[in-house]
Amino acid sequence: MLFCISVFVTGCFSARSVQDSLEDYSDRLSYVLDVPLPELETPPLSRLTDSSTLNYNIEGLNINLREFFALQDCEVGRVVAERNTSLGKSQLPSQRIVYESELLSALNNCETAIRSKNTALADSLNQWQERKRSDFAKHWANLIQTSQEMRLALNTPERLLGIDNNKDAFASVNSLFFLDSLKNRIFEDEIAPIDSAEIETQLQIVRSARLPASLWRTQQALSHNLNILTRALTPALETISCPNGRASDKAKILRNVFYLFFIEEIQPVGSMINQYHYKLLPLWQSWEEDEILHPAFKHYIATQGNNNFSAYEKAMQAHVVLWQGFLKRCNLSPVAPASR
């Protein structure tokens, strides 16, 4: 009876994390089996390579004074002048890519406006556009790899995923794809300036949710700890007697523990991991194949988004197979315990 009461009490709190569920699951199994089980732990995510290593140092345009003064009647003059201020030179990656889009738009508009009046200057503007188009992907890479918001989202989880505590998670999926889409601006004939307020809003959503890091830490928690439990439970469950396929009282209690903690609490989090993983998988695949992103960054994405997810799937499957074998041997089904 004490067992039932304590399960009821722990189930009343909606703020439980999957780590709580894993630890309670292990404690209950240890109590019923009357054997000590190894202590559970969740190792931290591997470290993302430093920003200084991932950052592109991109040279600016060299515009001589004669050309600069000839452009004062064009928007290019204003945009370049803003960049040459001390504030402009210290731009964050998000503001730098906004500036680059504004400059490309201004260069295009200015070339069109003066082509009939000053062919030589228009040709120079066209050459500058080609140079800035080739650099634009590097500015995008700096945004993805070195901006504080993205690094927090990819490597610093604030919490594990849960059923009720995933603030901004769904919105951040769209935000991540929005940030990814910015690299395609270079393929537009006329690059429209990126809206500064929009990019900052999307980055704040990504920072708030930290979905990739939370997703990867949660899958790591399940993978690592379920492997520990599966190894420890394999010999322990073999000692439970079910003569002629008839379940003993202890076997029934173990089935109840499996249902209450693994099926009702842990598996739903696993389903959430699968859901977010497959939503984000096209993004990870795109980044892994992108030549402009640093090899160390792509290795990190491949490790977390592919390799560690596969390890998590195997850990979940191995744990389920273990219980399926036990329940089959004892002629039990993984159903809810009968209410009393």
C-alpha positions as CSV (number, residue, x, y, z in Angstrom):
1,M,0.0,0.0,0.0
2,L,2.8,2.4,0.8
3,F,4.1,1.8,-2.8
4,C,0.8,2.9,-4.3
5,I,0.5,5.9,-2.1
6,S,4.0,7.2,-2.9
7,V,3.5,6.7,-6.6
8,F,0.2,8.7,-6.4
9,V,2.0,11.5,-4.6
10,T,4.9,11.8,-7.0
11,G,2.5,11.8,-9.9
12,C,0.7,14.9,-8.6
13,F,3.5,17.3,-9.6
14,S,3.4,18.5,-13.2
15,A,6.9,20.0,-13.0
16,R,8.7,16.6,-12.9
17,S,11.6,16.3,-15.3
18,V,12.6,13.2,-17.2
19,Q,15.6,13.0,-14.9
20,D,13.2,12.8,-11.9
21,S,11.3,10.0,-13.7
22,L,14.4,8.1,-14.4
23,E,15.6,8.3,-10.8
24,D,12.2,7.3,-9.4
25,Y,12.0,4.5,-11.9
26,S,15.4,3.2,-10.8
27,D,14.6,3.6,-7.1
28,R,11.3,1.7,-7.4
29,L,12.9,-1.1,-9.3
30,S,15.7,-1.4,-6.8
31,Y,13.2,-1.5,-3.9
32,V,11.0,-4.2,-5.5
33,L,13.9,-6.3,-6.7
34,D,15.7,-5.7,-3.4
35,V,19.0,-5.2,-5.2
36,P,21.1,-2.0,-5.5
37,L,21.1,-0.4,-9.0
38,P,23.9,1.8,-10.3
39,E,23.5,5.6,-9.7
40,L,22.2,7.4,-12.7
41,E,23.8,10.5,-14.2
42,T,23.6,12.7,-17.2
43,P,26.9,13.7,-18.7
44,P,27.1,17.3,-20.2
45,L,27.1,17.9,-23.9
46,S,30.4,17.9,-25.7
47,R,31.8,21.4,-26.0
48,L,31.1,23.4,-29.2
49,T,34.4,24.7,-30.7
50,D,35.3,28.3,-29.7
51,S,33.8,31.2,-31.7
52,S,37.3,32.5,-32.5
53,T,38.0,29.3,-34.4
54,L,34.7,29.2,-36.3
55,N,34.7,32.9,-37.2
56,Y,35.4,34.2,-40.7
57,N,37.5,37.4,-40.7
58,I,36.1,39.2,-43.8
59,E,37.9,42.2,-45.4
60,G,35.7,45.2,-46.3
61,L,35.5,47.0,-49.6
62,N,38.3,49.3,-50.6
63,I,36.6,52.4,-52.0
64,N,38.9,55.4,-52.8
65,L,37.9,58.9,-51.8
66,R,37.1,59.9,-55.4
67,E,34.6,57.0,-55.8
68,F,33.2,57.6,-52.3
69,F,32.4,61.3,-53.0
70,A,30.9,60.4,-56.3
71,L,28.5,58.1,-54.5
72,Q,27.2,60.7,-52.0
73,D,24.0,61.1,-54.0
74,C,23.4,57.4,-53.8
75,E,22.3,55.4,-50.8
76,V,25.7,53.5,-50.9
77,G,27.4,56.6,-49.5
78,R,25.2,56.6,-46.4
79,V,25.5,52.8,-45.8
80,V,29.3,52.8,-46.2
81,A,29.7,55.9,-44.0
82,E,27.7,54.1,-41.2
83,R,29.9,51.1,-41.4
84,N,33.0,53.3,-41.0
85,T,31.9,54.6,-37.6
86,S,33.2,53.0,-34.5
87,L,29.7,51.6,-33.7
88,G,29.5,50.1,-37.2
89,K,32.8,48.4,-36.9
90,S,31.8,46.6,-33.7
91,Q,28.6,45.1,-35.1
92,L,27.4,41.8,-33.8
93,P,27.0,39.0,-36.4
94,S,23.3,39.6,-36.7
95,Q,23.7,43.3,-37.3
96,R,26.6,42.7,-39.7
97,I,24.5,40.5,-42.0
98,V,21.7,43.1,-41.9
99,Y,24.3,45.7,-42.9
100,E,25.6,43.5,-45.7
101,S,22.1,43.0,-47.1
102,E,21.5,46.8,-47.0
103,L,24.8,47.4,-48.8
104,L,24.1,44.8,-51.5
105,S,20.6,46.4,-52.0
106,A,22.2,49.9,-52.2
107,L,24.9,48.8,-54.6
108,N,22.3,47.3,-56.9
109,N,20.0,50.4,-56.8
110,C,22.9,52.8,-57.2
111,E,24.3,50.9,-60.2
112,T,20.9,51.0,-61.9
113,A,20.5,54.7,-61.2
114,I,23.9,55.8,-62.6
115,R,24.5,53.3,-65.4
116,S,23.5,55.8,-68.1
117,K,25.5,58.7,-66.5
118,N,28.7,57.1,-65.3
119,T,29.5,53.7,-66.9
120,A,32.9,53.3,-65.2
121,L,31.5,53.9,-61.7
122,A,28.5,51.6,-62.5
123,D,31.0,48.9,-63.5
124,S,32.8,49.3,-60.2
125,L,29.5,49.0,-58.4
126,N,28.8,45.8,-60.2
127,Q,32.2,44.4,-59.2
128,W,31.6,45.4,-55.6
129,Q,28.3,43.6,-55.7
130,E,30.0,40.4,-56.9
131,R,32.6,40.7,-54.2
132,K,29.9,41.2,-51.5
133,R,27.7,38.4,-52.8
134,S,30.7,36.0,-52.5
135,D,31.3,37.2,-48.9
136,F,27.6,37.1,-47.9
137,A,27.6,33.3,-47.1
138,K,30.5,33.9,-44.7
139,H,28.6,36.5,-42.8
140,W,25.7,34.0,-42.6
141,A,28.1,31.4,-41.3
142,N,29.3,33.8,-38.6
143,L,25.7,34.4,-37.6
144,I,25.0,30.6,-37.3
145,Q,28.4,29.6,-35.7
146,T,29.4,32.5,-33.5
147,S,26.4,34.6,-32.5
148,Q,25.7,34.3,-28.7
149,E,22.1,33.3,-29.2
150,M,22.9,30.4,-31.5
151,R,25.8,29.1,-29.4
152,L,23.5,29.1,-26.3
153,A,20.8,27.3,-28.3
154,L,23.2,24.7,-29.6
155,N,25.4,24.0,-26.6
156,T,23.9,25.4,-23.3
157,P,20.6,23.8,-22.3
158,E,18.8,25.4,-19.4
159,R,16.6,22.4,-18.8
160,L,15.7,18.9,-20.1
161,L,12.7,18.6,-22.4
162,G,9.5,17.8,-20.6
163,I,5.8,17.5,-21.3
164,D,5.0,21.0,-20.0
165,N,8.2,23.0,-19.7
166,N,9.3,23.6,-23.3
167,K,9.0,27.4,-23.6
168,D,9.1,28.7,-27.2
169,A,10.1,25.2,-28.5
170,F,7.7,25.1,-31.5
171,A,8.3,28.7,-32.3
172,S,12.1,28.2,-32.2
173,V,11.9,25.5,-34.9
174,N,10.5,28.2,-37.3
175,S,13.1,30.7,-36.1
176,L,16.0,28.3,-36.8
177,F,14.7,27.7,-40.3
178,F,14.3,31.5,-40.8
179,L,17.9,32.1,-39.8
180,D,19.0,29.3,-42.2
181,S,17.0,30.8,-45.0
182,L,19.0,34.1,-44.9
183,K,21.9,32.4,-46.8
184,N,19.6,32.2,-49.8
185,R,19.5,36.0,-50.1
186,I,22.6,35.9,-52.3
187,F,20.6,34.0,-55.0
188,E,18.1,36.8,-55.4
189,D,18.6,39.1,-58.3
190,E,17.8,42.1,-56.1
191,I,18.7,41.4,-52.5
192,A,16.1,42.9,-50.2
193,P,17.5,44.3,-46.9
194,I,17.0,42.0,-43.9
195,D,14.7,43.5,-41.3
196,S,16.8,44.1,-38.2
197,A,13.9,43.9,-35.8
198,E,12.8,40.6,-37.3
199,I,16.2,38.9,-37.1
200,E,16.7,40.0,-33.5
201,T,13.2,38.7,-32.6
202,Q,14.0,35.3,-34.1
203,L,17.3,35.1,-32.3
204,Q,15.7,35.9,-29.0
205,I,13.2,33.1,-29.5
206,V,16.0,30.7,-30.3
207,R,17.9,31.9,-27.2
208,S,14.9,31.5,-25.0
209,A,14.0,28.0,-26.1
210,R,17.5,26.6,-26.6
211,L,15.7,23.7,-28.3
212,P,18.6,21.9,-29.9
213,A,20.7,21.8,-26.7
214,S,17.7,20.8,-24.6
215,L,16.8,18.1,-27.1
216,W,20.3,16.7,-27.3
217,R,20.8,16.8,-23.5
218,T,17.5,15.0,-23.0
219,Q,18.3,12.3,-25.6
220,Q,21.7,11.9,-23.9
221,A,20.0,11.6,-20.5
222,L,17.8,8.8,-21.8
223,S,20.5,7.0,-23.8
224,H,23.1,7.0,-21.0
225,N,20.7,6.1,-18.1
226,L,18.6,3.6,-19.9
227,N,21.8,1.8,-20.9
228,I,22.8,1.7,-17.3
229,L,19.4,0.3,-16.2
230,T,19.2,-2.2,-19.0
231,R,22.6,-3.7,-18.1
232,A,21.7,-3.9,-14.4
233,L,18.2,-5.2,-14.9
234,T,19.1,-8.0,-17.4
235,P,20.4,-10.4,-14.7
236,A,18.0,-9.0,-12.0
237,L,14.8,-9.8,-14.0
238,E,16.0,-13.3,-14.7
239,T,15.8,-14.1,-11.0
240,I,12.1,-13.4,-10.9
241,S,10.2,-16.6,-10.9
242,C,7.2,-17.1,-13.2
243,P,6.5,-20.9,-13.0
244,N,4.6,-22.2,-16.1
245,G,4.1,-18.6,-17.2
246,R,2.2,-17.6,-14.1
247,A,3.2,-14.2,-12.8
248,S,4.2,-13.9,-9.2
249,D,3.2,-10.9,-7.1
250,K,6.6,-9.5,-7.5
251,A,6.4,-9.8,-11.3
252,K,3.1,-8.0,-11.3
253,I,4.6,-5.2,-9.2
254,L,7.5,-4.9,-11.5
255,R,5.1,-4.6,-14.5
256,N,3.3,-1.8,-12.6
257,V,6.6,0.1,-12.1
258,F,7.5,-0.3,-15.7
259,Y,4.1,1.0,-16.8
260,L,3.9,3.9,-14.3
261,F,7.3,5.3,-14.9
262,F,8.6,4.1,-18.2
263,I,5.4,4.0,-20.3
264,E,3.5,6.9,-18.7
265,E,6.4,9.3,-18.0
266,I,9.6,8.4,-19.9
267,Q,8.2,7.2,-23.2
268,P,6.2,10.5,-23.8
269,V,9.4,12.4,-23.5
270,G,10.9,10.0,-26.0
271,S,8.1,10.7,-28.4
272,M,8.8,14.4,-28.0
273,I,12.5,13.8,-28.8
274,N,11.5,12.0,-31.9
275,Q,9.1,14.8,-32.9
276,Y,11.6,17.6,-32.6
277,H,14.4,15.5,-34.1
278,Y,12.5,14.9,-37.3
279,K,11.4,18.5,-37.5
280,L,15.0,19.7,-37.3
281,L,16.6,16.9,-39.3
282,P,16.4,18.6,-42.7
283,L,18.2,21.6,-41.1
284,W,21.0,19.5,-39.7
285,Q,21.4,17.6,-43.0
286,S,21.7,20.9,-44.8
287,W,24.3,22.3,-42.5
288,E,26.4,19.1,-42.6
289,E,26.6,19.5,-46.4
290,D,27.2,23.2,-46.4
291,E,30.7,24.0,-47.6
292,I,30.9,27.4,-45.9
293,L,30.4,26.1,-42.4
294,H,33.5,25.0,-40.4
295,P,34.3,21.3,-40.3
296,A,34.4,21.4,-36.5
297,F,30.9,22.9,-36.4
298,K,29.5,20.3,-38.8
299,H,31.1,17.5,-36.8
300,Y,29.3,18.8,-33.7
301,I,26.0,18.9,-35.5
302,A,26.5,15.4,-37.0
303,T,27.5,14.0,-33.6
304,Q,24.5,15.5,-31.7
305,G,21.9,15.4,-34.4
306,N,22.6,12.0,-36.0
307,N,25.1,9.8,-34.1
308,N,23.8,10.5,-30.6
309,F,20.2,10.2,-31.8
310,S,20.9,6.8,-33.2
311,A,22.5,5.8,-29.8
312,Y,19.4,7.1,-28.0
313,E,17.1,5.0,-30.3
314,K,19.2,1.9,-29.7
315,A,19.1,2.4,-25.9
316,M,15.3,2.9,-25.9
317,Q,14.8,-0.2,-28.1
318,A,17.1,-2.4,-26.0
319,H,15.3,-1.4,-22.8
320,V,11.9,-2.2,-24.4
321,V,13.1,-5.5,-25.7
322,L,14.3,-6.4,-22.2
323,W,10.9,-5.8,-20.7
324,Q,9.1,-7.5,-23.6
325,G,11.0,-10.6,-22.9
326,F,10.2,-10.5,-19.2
327,L,6.5,-9.8,-19.7
328,K,6.2,-12.5,-22.2
329,R,7.9,-15.0,-19.9
330,C,5.5,-14.1,-17.1
331,N,2.4,-13.9,-19.4
332,L,1.9,-10.2,-18.6
333,S,0.8,-7.3,-20.7
334,P,2.2,-3.7,-20.2
335,V,-1.2,-2.3,-19.1
336,A,-2.2,0.2,-16.4
337,P,-2.3,-1.2,-12.9
338,A,-5.7,-2.1,-11.7
339,S,-7.2,0.7,-9.6
340,R,-8.1,-0.1,-6.0
